[in-house]
Amino acid sequence: MTQYLVLLPSSESRYAAATEEERQELNQAHGDFAGLLAQRGHKLLGGAQLTPSTQTRVARGDGIDQVTLTEGPYAESAEQVGGYYLVETDDLDDLGQVCGRLMSTPFHPAIEIRPTMGM
């Protein structure tokens, strides 16, 4: 089976302005997503919501003790990765269909699904 990183870009300002009802809807969508993965034979290996990009630090440099950390995300954009899932599956097409449950909310208009490579 192949492992896929499911990246969840979203608008941080949209999330910050969400009502309690909208946040509950989003939480329900994530719960449904996890349930659908299991029902359809995919294996959820992990995942997490990420802190806002304002808490991001970017490391730049080349070599130990020659690295600087700066504040802010790597790329300035309206959408930032707000969370991720690691999913193992043999059916990428169906995984994409299951991601539709998350995209049914106003918070994840698009989702990136990327296969991982062994290290």
BELTA-V912692 format. One record per residue. RES is the residue in one letter. OMEGA is omega in degrees with one decimal (* if undefined). D_FIRST is the distance of its C-alpha to the first C-alpha in Angstrom with 1 decimal. Layout:
BEGIN
res;omega;d_first
RES;OMEGA;D_FIRST
RES;OMEGA;D_FIRST
END
This chain:
BEGIN
res;omega;d_first
M;179.6;0.0
T;174.9;3.8
Q;-180.0;6.7
Y;171.9;9.7
L;179.3;13.3
V;-176.3;15.4
L;-174.0;18.9
L;175.8;21.9
P;178.4;25.0
S;177.4;28.2
S;-179.9;32.0
E;179.3;33.2
S;177.4;36.7
R;179.5;35.5
Y;-179.1;33.7
A;-178.3;36.8
A;-175.8;39.0
A;174.7;37.0
T;177.1;38.9
E;178.4;38.0
E;178.7;37.2
E;178.4;34.8
R;176.6;33.1
Q;176.7;32.8
E;179.0;31.3
L;177.8;28.7
N;177.6;27.9
Q;179.0;27.6
A;178.8;25.2
H;175.3;22.9
G;177.3;23.2
D;179.4;22.6
F;179.9;19.5
A;178.3;18.0
G;178.7;19.3
L;177.1;17.8
L;-178.5;14.3
A;-178.5;14.8
Q;-172.9;16.7
R;171.5;14.3
G;175.5;11.2
H;-179.9;9.6
K;177.3;9.7
L;-176.6;12.3
L;-179.7;12.3
G;178.5;15.6
G;179.2;18.0
A;167.7;21.7
Q;-179.8;24.7
L;175.8;26.4
T;179.0;30.1
P;-177.1;32.2
S;176.3;32.2
T;178.4;35.8
Q;-179.3;34.4
T;170.6;32.3
R;179.5;33.4
V;177.7;32.6
A;176.4;32.8
R;178.6;34.4
G;180.0;35.8
D;177.4;35.1
G;179.3;35.4
I;-179.7;35.9
D;176.4;39.0
Q;-175.9;39.1
V;173.8;36.9
T;175.9;38.2
L;176.0;36.8
T;-179.8;37.8
E;173.6;37.6
G;-178.6;35.6
P;178.0;32.4
Y;-179.7;31.3
A;175.8;31.9
E;177.1;34.6
S;-179.9;33.6
A;179.6;34.2
E;176.4;30.5
Q;175.3;28.6
V;-177.2;25.1
G;180.0;25.9
G;-178.5;22.7
Y;169.3;18.9
Y;170.6;15.8
L;-173.7;12.6
V;175.5;9.9
E;-177.6;6.2
T;171.1;5.4
D;-173.9;5.1
D;-179.1;8.8
L;-179.2;10.3
D;179.5;13.7
D;175.7;13.7
L;176.7;12.7
G;178.4;15.7
Q;178.8;17.8
V;177.0;17.3
C;177.3;18.3
G;178.2;21.5
R;178.0;22.6
L;-179.3;22.9
M;177.0;24.6
S;175.3;27.1
T;178.3;28.9
P;-174.3;31.1
F;-177.4;29.3
H;-178.8;26.1
P;177.7;27.2
A;180.0;24.1
I;177.5;20.7
E;178.5;18.8
I;-174.3;15.0
R;176.5;13.8
P;177.3;10.7
T;177.2;11.2
M;177.3;12.0
G;179.7;12.3
M;*;15.9
END
